[in-house]
Amino acid sequence: MVNMLTVTPPRKVQIFPASTVRALRRRGAYQRFIVVCLVQQVSSITKSVLAKQLAKKFGMSLKNAYTHTYMELNESLLPSGIVEQDGVLPATRGPRIFQLNGVPCFRLSALGMLVACSLDEIGINERILLFRRYLDADRSWQKDSRKEELLSHLQVYPEFTLELLKHGVSQYLEGKVEHPLSVLPMRKTSTFKDLWQ
């Protein structure tokens, strides 16, 4: 059985357009970019590193980029469970609170890995690897009999499987399903091949 996430995403997560007619909002573009940056990093990174990359990508001042990074992380990505704090770096300069507590670092959570698998900005091979990593790391999938079937369908029909996952992530962020993988076939008799045809 799929492990249900306990975190309900806030409405401020705008990674996908609200409808097929609407374009992606600016906040959604920033959120997507932050997720993509976190995927591309070997280890966790700080808000200031994310802000520098955001400023470069969107051609804004570093001050505005830091404000947007702070807002998207604290109001959307952290509360929704897409991003999580991953330790702190010691600081000798800067605000007193950072000198005492350190500078927080961030990484993608398990949910964040699924969200990243649904973003077209990331190459298909990297998305397949991310999905495999998620399935290997999630304890509920380690004993699930459907794991091998899912992995084989990911190998045979990678685009379709990732598109189905994208639909599940979108439905989850809208609050329509309890988990992004809830859209996957639940019965042993129903397979991806049946959905493809």
C-alpha positions, 0 to 999 in steps of 0.5 A: 500500500502507498504511504500516504503523506501527512502534509497537506500542501498549501494553496500557495504551491503553484508549480503547475498552471491552474488550468490548461488555458492559463500560463504559469504564474511568476511564483510558479516559475520561481518555485519550479526553478528552486526545485530544479536547482535543488535537483542539480546540487550534489548536497543541500544549499543555502537560501543565498546560493538559491537567490544568486541562481534565481537572480541570474536566471530571471535577471533581477537584483540579488535583493529581490531574488533573496526576497522571492527565494525566502518567500517561496521557501517559507510560504510554499515549499517548506510548509508543503513538504516539497523542500526540507531543511538539511542541517546548518553551516557555521557562520562567522559573519552576517546577522547575529542569529546566523552566527549563533544558530548557523545558516540553514541548508535545504534539500528536496524531500521525498515528495520533492523528488516526485515533484521534480520527476514531473518537471519538463525542465529536467531531462528524462534520464535524470527524472527516471533516476530520481523516480528510481531513487524515490522508490528505493528510498521509500520504505512503503515501496520496498515491500510493495509487490508492484515496485518491480512492475512499476520499474519495468514499465518505467523502463519500457514506457518512460514518457508515459509513466512520468506523464502519469506521475506528473498528473498524480503530482498535479492532482496531489498539489490541488488536494484531489488525491492523498498521494501523488502515486495514488493515480497509479494502477492499484490492482495487480490486474490493471497495468500500465500497458492497459492504460497505454492502449 
